[in-house]
Amino acid sequence: MIWLLGLAAVCLTSRHTTQRPVAALIVAATAVSSVEFPVLYVDVIHSTWTGCALMVVRNGLLAAAAVLSFVRLWRSTRPLPATRHARVQSPGPYGESQPLTSAHSGA
């Protein structure tokens, strides 16, 4: 958990990171782990409902962080969709740009 917390801190050093929600899930999983192991470790060893619930919550948070991280990284690498109202210009015969028209005017 310590290396995940360090990795989340490194991700948060950039303003343009897509991993802020993932870092929050990792911090929550670390908080559950800190309650789980020093305080309720006997419940985890004896597989009581409390110990099992803590393990399920922590592992669920980590799995959600992994899936969310994958999805956000995947979406950040896709190109943005083109706008519908973008004006496209074609180069003229001498390299100058001219607006595209649906029909050429006759001369």
N, C-alpha and C positions, 0 to 999 in steps of 0.2 A: 504494500500500500504506500510505503514511503516513496518509492520510485515513481508511482503514478501521481502522487501529489506534487513531486518535483517536476514531472513532465507537464502537469497542468499549469504550474507556475510559469514554466518556460513558454507555454502557449499563450499565456496572458500578457506576456511582455510586448506583444505586437498589438497595435490598435486595430489592425485589419483582420484579426483572427476570427475564424468561424467557430471556435471551440469554447466560447464562454459558457454555454449551457452544459457542455460536457464537463468542464472544469467544476461547475457547481455540483454535478452528480458525483464526481470523484471526491469532492470535499464531504458530501453527505455520506458516501460509502466509508470514507475514512473515519467520520464521526461514529458511525455504527460499529466499525471495527474497534474503535477505542473503548466503546462501552462493552463490546462483546468479549474481548480477550482479557483485560485485567479484572473486570468486575464480574461478569457472568460466564467465565470460562468453565466453571463446574457444570453449568447448564448445557453448555455446548458439548462437553465430554460425555455427559450422561444422556444426551439426546432428548432433553425435555422439550416441551412445546415452545418455551421461551427461547432456548438455545437454537432450536431448529428455525423458529421464526426469524431470529436475528440473522442466521446464516442465509436464509432465503431472501430477506430484505437486502442484505449487503451484496449478495451475488446478483440479485435482480438489478440493483443500482449499477453495478459494474457492467452487466450485460447491456442495459439500456444505454450506458455511456458509450460502449463500444459500437452499438448499432447507430446511435445518434452521430457519433464522430464519423463513421463511415459515410452516412448519408450526407452530412454537411460538407465533408471533403469532396465527395462525388459531385454534389451540386455546385461547389465552388469552382470546379474545373470545367464545367460546361460553358460554352459561349452563351452570352445573353441573346435572347431572341430579338430579331430585327423589329423595329417599330413599323406599324402599318402605313404611317404617313411620311415615311422617309422619302425625300426626293433624290432620285438617282440621276446623275448626269453622265452623259456619254461624251467622250472626247470628240472634238470637231476634226475636220480633215487636217488641220495644222497643229493639233495638240491642244487647242483651247477647249474649255469645257462649255457645253451648251445644254440647256434643259431638254430632257426627253419629251417628245410630244407624241400623241397617238397618231396623228396624220401629218405628213409634210405638206406645207403650203406650196402650191404649184407656182412656178415662175415662168 
